[in-house]
């Protein structure tokens, strides 16, 4: 699952909700990625809950950057949903 704005307050809430309900792999995007305040802590929290988490710096308004991010994801972990937070 891809959560855009995933390191912000709403995105973090959505990510926790998804993991608590069984999401096994999340890709959280924000313009600053792991440099965003609280991003590393959020990743660690979600991993502790059992999820595989990727935090990526990506401006989703930039089509090329988003396409590059999606192309870089492992084939064994395909995107099944997108949440724009």
BAZAFI-291875 format. One record per residue: residue number from 1; x, y, z of N, C-alpha, C in turn; residue in one letter. Coordinates in Angstrom, 1 decimal. Each point is the difference from the previous one (the first is absolute). Layout:
# residues N
<rofi figu="NUM" n_X="X" n_Y="Y" n_Z="Z" ca_X="X" ca_Y="Y" ca_Z="Z" c_X="X" c_Y="Y" c_Z="Z" nukol="a"/>
...
END
This chain:
# residues 85
<rofi figu="1" n_X="0.8" n_Y="-1.2" n_Z="0.0" ca_X="-0.8" ca_Y="1.2" ca_Z="0.0" c_X="0.9" c_Y="1.2" c_Z="0.0" nukol="x"/>
<rofi figu="2" n_X="-0.4" n_Y="1.0" n_Z="-0.8" ca_X="0.7" ca_Y="1.3" ca_Z="0.0" c_X="-0.8" c_Y="1.0" c_Z="0.7" nukol="x"/>
<rofi figu="3" n_X="0.6" n_Y="0.7" n_Z="1.0" ca_X="-0.6" ca_Y="1.1" ca_Z="0.7" c_X="0.8" c_Y="1.2" c_Z="-0.3" nukol="x"/>
<rofi figu="4" n_X="-0.7" n_Y="0.9" n_Z="-0.8" ca_X="0.7" ca_Y="1.3" ca_Z="-0.3" c_X="-0.2" c_Y="0.9" c_Z="1.1" nukol="x"/>
<rofi figu="5" n_X="0.9" n_Y="0.9" n_Z="0.3" ca_X="0.0" ca_Y="0.8" ca_Z="1.2" c_X="0.1" c_Y="-0.9" c_Z="1.3" nukol="x"/>
<rofi figu="6" n_X="0.6" n_Y="-1.1" n_Z="-0.2" ca_X="0.0" ca_Y="-1.1" ca_Z="1.0" c_X="0.8" c_Y="0.3" c_Z="1.3" nukol="x"/>
<rofi figu="7" n_X="0.8" n_Y="1.1" n_Z="0.0" ca_X="0.7" ca_Y="0.3" ca_Z="1.2" c_X="-0.6" c_Y="1.2" c_Z="0.8" nukol="x"/>
<rofi figu="8" n_X="-1.1" n_Y="0.5" n_Z="-0.6" ca_X="-0.7" ca_Y="1.1" ca_Z="0.7" c_X="-1.0" c_Y="-0.6" c_Z="1.0" nukol="x"/>
<rofi figu="9" n_X="-0.6" n_Y="0.9" n_Z="0.8" ca_X="-0.9" ca_Y="-0.4" ca_Z="1.0" c_X="-1.1" c_Y="-0.9" c_Z="-0.5" nukol="x"/>
<rofi figu="10" n_X="-0.7" n_Y="0.4" n_Z="-1.0" ca_X="-1.1" ca_Y="-0.9" ca_Z="-0.6" c_X="0.5" c_Y="-1.3" c_Z="-0.6" nukol="x"/>
<rofi figu="11" n_X="1.1" n_Y="0.2" n_Z="-0.7" ca_X="0.6" ca_Y="-1.2" ca_Z="-0.6" c_X="0.5" c_Y="-1.0" c_Z="1.0" nukol="x"/>
<rofi figu="12" n_X="0.6" n_Y="0.4" n_Z="1.1" ca_X="0.4" ca_Y="-0.9" ca_Z="1.0" c_X="-1.1" c_Y="-0.7" c_Z="0.7" nukol="x"/>
<rofi figu="13" n_X="-1.1" n_Y="0.8" n_Z="0.2" ca_X="-1.2" ca_Y="-0.6" ca_Z="0.6" c_X="-0.6" c_Y="-1.1" c_Z="-1.0" nukol="x"/>
<rofi figu="14" n_X="0.0" n_Y="0.3" n_Z="-1.2" ca_X="-0.5" ca_Y="-1.0" ca_Z="-1.0" c_X="0.9" c_Y="-1.2" c_Z="-0.1" nukol="x"/>
<rofi figu="15" n_X="1.3" n_Y="0.2" n_Z="0.0" ca_X="1.0" ca_Y="-1.1" ca_Z="0.0" c_X="-0.2" c_Y="-0.9" c_Z="1.2" nukol="x"/>
<rofi figu="16" n_X="-0.1" n_Y="0.6" n_Z="1.2" ca_X="-0.3" ca_Y="-0.9" ca_Z="1.2" c_X="-1.3" c_Y="-0.8" c_Z="-0.2" nukol="x"/>
<rofi figu="17" n_X="-1.0" n_Y="0.7" n_Z="-0.4" ca_X="-1.3" ca_Y="-0.7" ca_Z="-0.2" c_X="0.1" c_Y="-1.1" c_Z="-1.0" nukol="x"/>
<rofi figu="18" n_X="0.7" n_Y="0.2" n_Z="-1.1" ca_X="0.2" ca_Y="-1.1" ca_Z="-1.0" c_X="0.7" c_Y="-1.2" c_Z="0.6" nukol="x"/>
<rofi figu="19" n_X="1.1" n_Y="0.3" n_Z="0.7" ca_X="0.8" ca_Y="-1.1" ca_Z="0.6" c_X="-0.7" c_Y="-0.7" c_Z="1.1" nukol="x"/>
<rofi figu="20" n_X="-0.8" n_Y="0.7" n_Z="0.8" ca_X="-0.8" ca_Y="-0.7" ca_Z="1.0" c_X="-1.1" c_Y="-0.9" c_Z="-0.6" nukol="x"/>
<rofi figu="21" n_X="-0.3" n_Y="0.3" n_Z="-1.2" ca_X="-1.0" ca_Y="-0.8" ca_Z="-0.7" c_X="0.6" c_Y="-1.0" c_Z="-1.0" nukol="x"/>
<rofi figu="22" n_X="1.3" n_Y="-0.3" n_Z="0.1" ca_X="0.6" ca_Y="-1.0" ca_Z="-0.7" c_X="0.9" c_Y="0.4" c_Z="-1.2" nukol="x"/>
<rofi figu="23" n_X="0.1" n_Y="1.2" n_Z="-0.3" ca_X="0.9" ca_Y="0.4" ca_Z="-1.1" c_X="1.4" c_Y="-0.5" c_Z="0.3" nukol="x"/>
<rofi figu="24" n_X="0.6" n_Y="-0.7" n_Z="-0.9" ca_X="1.4" ca_Y="-0.5" ca_Z="0.2" c_X="1.1" c_Y="0.8" c_Z="-0.6" nukol="x"/>
<rofi figu="25" n_X="-0.3" n_Y="0.8" n_Z="-1.0" ca_X="1.0" ca_Y="0.8" ca_Z="-0.6" c_X="-0.5" c_Y="1.4" c_Z="-0.4" nukol="x"/>
<rofi figu="26" n_X="0.7" n_Y="1.0" n_Z="0.5" ca_X="-0.5" ca_Y="1.4" ca_Z="-0.3" c_X="1.2" c_Y="0.7" c_Z="-0.6" nukol="x"/>
<rofi figu="27" n_X="-0.3" n_Y="0.9" n_Z="-0.9" ca_X="0.9" ca_Y="1.0" ca_Z="-0.6" c_X="-0.5" c_Y="1.3" c_Z="0.4" nukol="x"/>
<rofi figu="28" n_X="0.7" n_Y="0.7" n_Z="0.9" ca_X="-0.4" ca_Y="1.3" ca_Z="0.4" c_X="0.8" c_Y="1.1" c_Z="-0.7" nukol="x"/>
<rofi figu="29" n_X="-0.6" n_Y="0.9" n_Z="-0.7" ca_X="0.7" ca_Y="1.1" ca_Z="-0.7" c_X="-0.3" c_Y="1.3" c_Z="0.6" nukol="x"/>
<rofi figu="30" n_X="1.1" n_Y="0.8" n_Z="-0.1" ca_X="-0.1" ca_Y="1.5" ca_Z="0.4" c_X="1.1" c_Y="0.6" c_Z="-0.8" nukol="x"/>
<rofi figu="31" n_X="-0.1" n_Y="1.3" n_Z="-0.1" ca_X="1.1" ca_Y="0.7" ca_Z="-0.7" c_X="1.3" c_Y="-0.1" c_Z="0.6" nukol="x"/>
<rofi figu="32" n_X="0.0" n_Y="-0.2" n_Z="1.4" ca_X="1.3" ca_Y="-0.1" ca_Z="0.7" c_X="0.4" c_Y="-1.4" c_Z="0.4" nukol="x"/>
<rofi figu="33" n_X="-0.9" n_Y="-1.0" n_Z="-0.2" ca_X="0.3" ca_Y="-1.4" ca_Z="0.3" c_X="0.4" c_Y="-0.2" c_Z="1.5" nukol="x"/>
<rofi figu="34" n_X="1.1" n_Y="-0.7" n_Z="0.2" ca_X="0.4" ca_Y="-0.2" ca_Z="1.4" c_X="0.5" c_Y="1.2" c_Z="0.7" nukol="x"/>
<rofi figu="35" n_X="0.3" n_Y="1.1" n_Z="-0.8" ca_X="0.4" ca_Y="1.3" ca_Z="0.6" c_X="-1.2" c_Y="0.7" c_Z="0.6" nukol="x"/>
<rofi figu="36" n_X="-1.2" n_Y="-0.4" n_Z="-0.2" ca_X="-1.2" ca_Y="0.7" ca_Z="0.5" c_X="0.0" c_Y="-0.3" c_Z="1.5" nukol="x"/>
<rofi figu="37" n_X="-0.5" n_Y="1.0" n_Z="0.8" ca_X="0.0" ca_Y="-0.2" ca_Z="1.5" c_X="-0.9" c_Y="-1.2" c_Z="0.3" nukol="x"/>
<rofi figu="38" n_X="0.6" n_Y="-0.9" n_Z="0.8" ca_X="-0.8" ca_Y="-1.2" ca_Z="0.5" c_X="-0.1" c_Y="-1.1" c_Z="-1.0" nukol="x"/>
<rofi figu="39" n_X="0.6" n_Y="0.1" n_Z="-1.2" ca_X="-0.1" ca_Y="-1.1" ca_Z="-1.0" c_X="0.7" c_Y="-1.3" c_Z="0.5" nukol="x"/>
<rofi figu="40" n_X="1.2" n_Y="0.2" n_Z="0.5" ca_X="0.7" ca_Y="-1.2" ca_Z="0.4" c_X="-0.7" c_Y="-0.7" c_Z="1.1" nukol="x"/>
<rofi figu="41" n_X="-0.5" n_Y="0.7" n_Z="1.0" ca_X="-0.7" ca_Y="-0.5" ca_Z="1.1" c_X="-1.3" c_Y="-0.7" c_Z="-0.5" nukol="x"/>
<rofi figu="42" n_X="-0.7" n_Y="0.6" n_Z="-0.9" ca_X="-1.2" ca_Y="-0.7" ca_Z="-0.5" c_X="0.3" c_Y="-1.3" c_Z="-0.7" nukol="x"/>
<rofi figu="43" n_X="1.1" n_Y="0.0" n_Z="-0.8" ca_X="0.4" ca_Y="-1.2" ca_Z="-0.7" c_X="0.3" c_Y="-1.1" c_Z="1.0" nukol="x"/>
<rofi figu="44" n_X="0.8" n_Y="0.4" n_Z="1.1" ca_X="0.3" ca_Y="-1.0" ca_Z="1.0" c_X="-1.2" c_Y="-0.5" c_Z="0.7" nukol="x"/>
<rofi figu="45" n_X="-1.0" n_Y="0.9" n_Z="0.3" ca_X="-1.2" ca_Y="-0.5" ca_Z="0.7" c_X="-0.8" c_Y="-1.0" c_Z="-0.9" nukol="x"/>
<rofi figu="46" n_X="-0.1" n_Y="0.3" n_Z="-1.3" ca_X="-0.7" ca_Y="-0.9" ca_Z="-0.9" c_X="0.7" c_Y="-1.3" c_Z="-0.2" nukol="x"/>
<rofi figu="47" n_X="1.3" n_Y="0.0" n_Z="0.0" ca_X="0.8" ca_Y="-1.2" ca_Z="-0.1" c_X="-0.2" c_Y="-0.8" c_Z="1.2" nukol="x"/>
<rofi figu="48" n_X="-0.1" n_Y="0.6" n_Z="1.2" ca_X="-0.2" ca_Y="-0.7" ca_Z="1.3" c_X="-1.4" c_Y="-0.7" c_Z="0.0" nukol="x"/>
<rofi figu="49" n_X="-0.9" n_Y="0.6" n_Z="-0.8" ca_X="-1.3" ca_Y="-0.6" ca_Z="0.0" c_X="-0.1" c_Y="-1.1" c_Z="-1.1" nukol="x"/>
<rofi figu="50" n_X="1.1" n_Y="-0.2" n_Z="-0.7" ca_X="0.0" ca_Y="-1.2" ca_Z="-0.9" c_X="0.0" c_Y="0.4" c_Z="-1.5" nukol="x"/>
<rofi figu="51" n_X="0.0" n_Y="1.2" n_Z="-0.3" ca_X="0.0" ca_Y="0.4" ca_Z="-1.4" c_X="1.4" c_Y="0.2" c_Z="-0.6" nukol="x"/>
<rofi figu="52" n_X="0.0" n_Y="-0.2" n_Z="-1.3" ca_X="1.2" ca_Y="0.4" ca_Z="-0.8" c_X="-0.2" c_Y="1.4" c_Z="-0.5" nukol="x"/>
<rofi figu="53" n_X="0.8" n_Y="1.0" n_Z="0.3" ca_X="-0.2" ca_Y="1.4" ca_Z="-0.3" c_X="1.1" c_Y="0.6" c_Z="-0.8" nukol="x"/>
<rofi figu="54" n_X="-0.4" n_Y="0.7" n_Z="-1.0" ca_X="1.0" ca_Y="0.7" ca_Z="-0.8" c_X="-0.4" c_Y="1.5" c_Z="0.1" nukol="x"/>
<rofi figu="55" n_X="0.9" n_Y="0.9" n_Z="0.4" ca_X="-0.3" ca_Y="1.4" ca_Z="0.0" c_X="0.8" c_Y="0.6" c_Z="-1.1" nukol="x"/>
<rofi figu="56" n_X="-0.6" n_Y="0.7" n_Z="-0.9" ca_X="0.6" ca_Y="0.6" ca_Z="-1.2" c_X="-0.2" c_Y="1.5" c_Z="-0.1" nukol="x"/>
<rofi figu="57" n_X="1.0" n_Y="0.7" n_Z="-0.4" ca_X="-0.1" ca_Y="1.4" ca_Z="-0.4" c_X="-0.5" c_Y="0.1" c_Z="-1.4" nukol="x"/>
<rofi figu="58" n_X="-1.2" n_Y="0.5" n_Z="-0.2" ca_X="-0.6" ca_Y="0.1" ca_Z="-1.3" c_X="-1.1" c_Y="1.0" c_Z="0.0" nukol="x"/>
<rofi figu="59" n_X="0.0" n_Y="0.9" n_Z="-0.9" ca_X="-1.0" ca_Y="1.0" ca_Z="-0.2" c_X="-1.0" c_Y="-0.7" c_Z="-1.0" nukol="x"/>
<rofi figu="60" n_X="-1.1" n_Y="-0.4" n_Z="0.5" ca_X="-1.0" ca_Y="-0.8" ca_Z="-0.9" c_X="-0.6" c_Y="0.9" c_Z="-1.1" nukol="x"/>
<rofi figu="61" n_X="0.2" n_Y="1.3" n_Z="0.1" ca_X="-0.4" ca_Y="0.9" ca_Z="-1.1" c_X="0.9" c_Y="-0.1" c_Z="-1.2" nukol="x"/>
<rofi figu="62" n_X="1.2" n_Y="-0.5" n_Z="0.2" ca_X="1.0" ca_Y="-0.2" ca_Z="-1.0" c_X="-0.2" c_Y="-1.4" c_Z="-0.6" nukol="x"/>
<rofi figu="63" n_X="-0.6" n_Y="-0.1" n_Z="-1.1" ca_X="-0.3" ca_Y="-1.3" ca_Z="-0.6" c_X="1.2" c_Y="-0.9" c_Z="-0.3" nukol="x"/>
<rofi figu="64" n_X="1.1" n_Y="0.6" n_Z="-0.4" ca_X="1.2" ca_Y="-0.8" ca_Z="-0.3" c_X="0.5" c_Y="-0.6" c_Z="1.3" nukol="x"/>
<rofi figu="65" n_X="0.1" n_Y="0.8" n_Z="1.1" ca_X="0.5" ca_Y="-0.4" ca_Z="1.3" c_X="-0.9" c_Y="-1.2" c_Z="0.5" nukol="x"/>
<rofi figu="66" n_X="-1.3" n_Y="0.2" n_Z="-0.1" ca_X="-0.9" ca_Y="-1.0" ca_Z="0.4" c_X="0.1" c_Y="-1.3" c_Z="-0.8" nukol="x"/>
<rofi figu="67" n_X="0.1" n_Y="0.1" n_Z="-1.3" ca_X="0.2" ca_Y="-1.2" ca_Z="-0.8" c_X="1.3" c_Y="-0.7" c_Z="0.3" nukol="x"/>
<rofi figu="68" n_X="1.1" n_Y="0.8" n_Z="0.3" ca_X="1.3" ca_Y="-0.6" ca_Z="0.4" c_X="-0.2" c_Y="-0.7" c_Z="1.3" nukol="x"/>
<rofi figu="69" n_X="-0.7" n_Y="0.5" n_Z="1.0" ca_X="-0.2" ca_Y="-0.6" ca_Z="1.2" c_X="-0.7" c_Y="-1.3" c_Z="-0.1" nukol="x"/>
<rofi figu="70" n_X="-1.1" n_Y="0.0" n_Z="-0.8" ca_X="-0.8" ca_Y="-1.2" ca_Z="-0.2" c_X="0.8" c_Y="-1.1" c_Z="-0.7" nukol="x"/>
<rofi figu="71" n_X="0.8" n_Y="0.4" n_Z="-1.0" ca_X="0.8" ca_Y="-0.9" ca_Z="-0.7" c_X="1.1" c_Y="-0.7" c_Z="0.9" nukol="x"/>
<rofi figu="72" n_X="0.4" n_Y="0.7" n_Z="1.0" ca_X="1.0" ca_Y="-0.5" ca_Z="0.9" c_X="-0.5" c_Y="-1.0" c_Z="1.0" nukol="x"/>
<rofi figu="73" n_X="-1.3" n_Y="-0.1" n_Z="0.2" ca_X="-0.5" ca_Y="-0.9" ca_Z="1.0" c_X="0.2" c_Y="-1.5" c_Z="-0.5" nukol="x"/>
<rofi figu="74" n_X="0.3" n_Y="-0.9" n_Z="1.0" ca_X="0.2" ca_Y="-1.4" ca_Z="-0.4" c_X="-1.3" c_Y="-0.6" c_Z="-0.6" nukol="x"/>
<rofi figu="75" n_X="0.2" n_Y="-0.8" n_Z="-1.0" ca_X="-1.2" ca_Y="-0.7" ca_Z="-0.6" c_X="-0.8" c_Y="-0.9" c_Z="0.9" nukol="x"/>
<rofi figu="76" n_X="0.7" n_Y="-0.5" n_Z="1.0" ca_X="-0.7" ca_Y="-0.9" ca_Z="1.0" c_X="-0.8" c_Y="0.8" c_Z="1.0" nukol="x"/>
<rofi figu="77" n_X="0.1" n_Y="1.3" n_Z="-0.1" ca_X="-0.8" ca_Y="0.8" ca_Z="0.9" c_X="-0.8" c_Y="1.1" c_Z="-0.8" nukol="x"/>
<rofi figu="78" n_X="-0.9" n_Y="-0.5" n_Z="-0.8" ca_X="-0.7" ca_Y="1.0" ca_Z="-0.9" c_X="-0.9" c_Y="0.9" c_Z="0.8" nukol="x"/>
<rofi figu="79" n_X="-0.3" n_Y="1.2" n_Z="-0.6" ca_X="-0.9" ca_Y="0.9" ca_Z="0.7" c_X="-1.4" c_Y="-0.5" c_Z="-0.2" nukol="x"/>
<rofi figu="80" n_X="-0.8" n_Y="0.0" n_Z="1.0" ca_X="-1.4" ca_Y="-0.5" ca_Z="-0.1" c_X="-1.0" c_Y="1.1" c_Z="0.3" nukol="x"/>
<rofi figu="81" n_X="0.5" n_Y="1.1" n_Z="0.5" ca_X="-0.9" ca_Y="1.2" ca_Z="0.3" c_X="0.9" c_Y="1.2" c_Z="0.1" nukol="x"/>
<rofi figu="82" n_X="-0.7" n_Y="1.2" n_Z="-0.2" ca_X="0.6" ca_Y="1.3" ca_Z="0.2" c_X="-0.9" c_Y="0.8" c_Z="0.9" nukol="x"/>
<rofi figu="83" n_X="0.6" n_Y="0.6" n_Z="1.0" ca_X="-0.8" ca_Y="0.9" ca_Z="0.9" c_X="0.7" c_Y="1.3" c_Z="-0.1" nukol="x"/>
<rofi figu="84" n_X="-0.7" n_Y="1.1" n_Z="-0.3" ca_X="0.6" ca_Y="1.3" ca_Z="-0.1" c_X="-0.4" c_Y="0.7" c_Z="1.3" nukol="x"/>
<rofi figu="85" n_X="1.0" n_Y="0.1" n_Z="0.9" ca_X="-0.2" ca_Y="0.7" ca_Z="1.3" c_X="0.6" c_Y="1.3" c_Z="-0.1" nukol="x"/>
END
